[in-house]
Amino acid sequence: MIKTISFLAFFLFAISVWGQNTSRNITAKYITGSIQVDGVMKEPIWQTATPSDNFWEFFPTDSIRAKNKTEFRILYNDHTLYVGIRAEVQGNHYVVSSLRRDFGGATNDNITLMFDTFRDGTNAFMFGVTPYGVKRDVFVSGGGSGENSLNTAWDVKWQAESKMYDDHFVIEIAIPFSSLKFREGDTSWRLQCYRWDIQTNEQSAWGRVPQSQLLSSLAFSGNLNFEKPLGKSHTPIAVIPYVNTMADKDYDSGDANTKLKVGGDAKFAIGNSMNLDVTVNPDFSNVEVDDIFTNLTRFEVLLPEKRQFFIDNNDLFGSYGDVYNQANPFFSRRIGLARDKNGNLIENRILGGVRLSGKLNEDWRLGFLNIQTAEDVKNAIPSNNNMMFTLQKKMFSRSSLGVFLINRQTFKDYDFVPDSQKYNRVIGIDYNLASADNEWTGKFYLHKSFQPNDTKGNFSAQATTTYLKRNLRWIIDMMYVGEDFHSDLGYIQRTGIFRWGNNLKLMFYPKNGSVSQHGPGGEILHYWKPNMDFRQSDHRYQLYYEVNFTNQAVLDANISNHYAYLPFDFDPTRSGGVPLPKDHGYTYNQYEVSYRSNPAKLFSFSAESSGGQFFNGQSFMASTDLIYRVQPWAVLSLNTRYDAIRLPAPYSDADYWLVTPKVDISFSKSVFWATLIQYSNQRDNLGINSRLQWRFAPLSDLYLVYNDNYFVNNFGPRFRSINLKLTYWLNI
């Protein structure tokens, strides 16, 4: 046993430290004055800074230097980091989707910098700018290599301006040190700079990145060296009050309300690397509405968190658990929502909360969250205290070991809350594996939940490893979730299962032609029920082929064999008809084909179709997403999806339509208007959300938001609201 543990420890150490030894370097020059950020780089001091260029091409190939030259220089004084960039182009046909902040990196010409200030290869601050001077700021977690590694909801104060010419454009950036977290006395950060040159279909990076990896991966960063050690960041206290006037009417119940809400947030810096966030009576009415979806599965669908209070260092809280998001002990969207006595999901007001997160030192990170929600006796919803504590230690070069405690507890005794639901607690430990060159990644965790009179068992665990080389990706995964494992503040798709899977993909890179990468793959995935003598619950056997074209178009096709055992009655149509009976298994075959066109064109589209057998019947799905840009002022899109289910009598058939047109207009870099219409006959809803935003000062906004919802089957008003909200970011 000791030998086995020793071998495992050596294995984890070896693949964690193995990596590239060559890194690029650039020196930031210290200055005593300041730079006027105007996109001109006219100050003579710019010419004394050391330039860096010679970017490596990443796409359509990764074996040559970039055809279009990109050069950047870095200056800094005691308060601000300055970056000057000159990028050559082959024409002035720039591709920009809009003037709205936090643009999509893959659909806009842009240059992006990532600052890994703690040199941990795991977290970084990302700043991107388009040739039009549009900004995006992103918090990078998970080494920049995961599906949810880039969080665009993170916002800080900084400046950027640009100037465009026929054969090049210039960008100047000023980032206050108070907007970053780092160690006092630092002399070096890790840095990556990459460029999307969509008009000539080239992606390139300062630090060379293999095409099998993601361009945003922190594993391939170089070094940013400072002439003089950095001082304290002097982060100010930020107070962000809001005032919101709202009027709404629920036509189903007849309730109408007019109210005035006042509240706000405050941000305090604890040293150079910790944040303390405080919120009082928060209001999230300005948050963009969730996309409506058609759900034909047996499970709840996971939706992303968009609320600003939960964003800073969100990976400290939300990255625990299953790497495929089927068993995560903490999911912040649970806070502020609750089910009433009829089982309907409704808003549960947040009274206030605190959130402490950040770096303790070079190797340790800490997170603490405590939020109190209001009671709603009318709907049988108690007041709950929601808490999470997490501590994470860096291991080897880019890996980490984390522990956490989650507690959800009713604030007082309620007659409508049974003893078994008065609290729920989860403890756990996670090891996140990431080798220096990102060839080995993985997750190993063990979690346990506690409920009143139910403390035995209740485990969740996973061991998964991904091996990624230029021509090969291999994933091995095992996960277990006990029948009695619960996390009231988490997302647990299902309990009482053991999952085992293998996924193998081959990748080929033609030297010439219209294809940049292609290859086949296969997956074997099994679920068993341990409490039913390991009876098979589900399986999926899949063969697929993916083709990536040099014009950025993508074609995917797969065929799959499914088995599903129903432990409960289930109506796939969710129409209230006769359900498929429980304790019965179904085997069926399906196909899926999808295509996404070149996103650089003014008109682009994606199309997808799937179908075949479905339980004891047939299914068919077809969807399209049409996008047209009136550059750079507007983006017009239309998403449609049609689902058809045909089941034998006495089970129900279904024809579901989901139609979503959207208009997103940028009047300037500070005034925006977006209108989204969502029609779903499965949900019996036609929804309209229209939002006018004026950013009158940095991170300070005036919103006018109108929501209107109608019943589809018997057309008539359902719910309507309008609100005017003012938020102001004040630094003290």
Salt bridges, closest charged atoms under 4 A:
ASP38 OD2 - LYS42 NZ 2.25
ASP53 OD2 - LYS69 NZ 3.53
GLU57 OE2 - LYS67 NZ 3.23
ASP62 OD2 - ARG470 NH1 2.61
GLU71 OE1 - LYS69 NZ 3.94
GLU71 OE2 - ARG73 NH2 3.23
GLU88 OE2 - ARG86 NH1 3.51
ASP120 OD2 - LYS359 NZ 3.14
ASP137 OD2 - ARG101 NH2 2.24
ASP155 OD1 - ARG101 NE 3.72
ASP167 OD1 - HIS168 ND1 2.81
ASP186 OD1 - ARG183 NE 3.13
ASP197 OD2 - ARG195 NH2 3.41
ASP277 OD1 - LYS267 NZ 2.69
ASP283 OD1 - LYS261 NZ 3.27
ASP283 OD2 - LYS725 NZ 3.13
GLU288 OE2 - LYS662 NZ 3.10
ASP290 OD1 - LYS306 NZ 3.94
ASP290 OD2 - ARG333 NH2 2.52
GLU300 OE1 - ARG334 NH2 2.96
GLU305 OE2 - ARG307 NE 2.89
ASP312 OD2 - LYS267 NZ 3.17
ASP315 OD2 - ARG365 NH1 2.85
ASP322 OD1 - ARG499 NH2 2.93
GLU375 OE1 - LYS412 NZ 3.43
ASP413 OD1 - LYS422 NZ 3.38
ASP419 OD1 - LYS422 NZ 3.07
ASP430 OD2 - LYS443 NZ 3.24
ASP430 OD1 - HIS447 NE2 2.68
GLU439 OE2 - LYS469 NZ 3.05
ASP477 OD2 - ARG499 NE 2.72
ASP488 OD2 - ARG408 NH2 2.66
GLU523 OE1 - ARG540 NH2 2.50
ASP538 OD2 - ARG298 NH2 2.49
ASP538 OD1 - ARG494 NH1 2.72
GLU546 OE1 - LYS505 NZ 3.30
ASP643 OD2 - ARG641 NE 2.60
ASP655 OD1 - ARG646 NH2 2.90
ASP664 OD1 - ARG100 NH2 2.85
ASP701 OD2 - ARG695 NH2 2.91
ASP708 OD1 - ARG720 NE 2.89
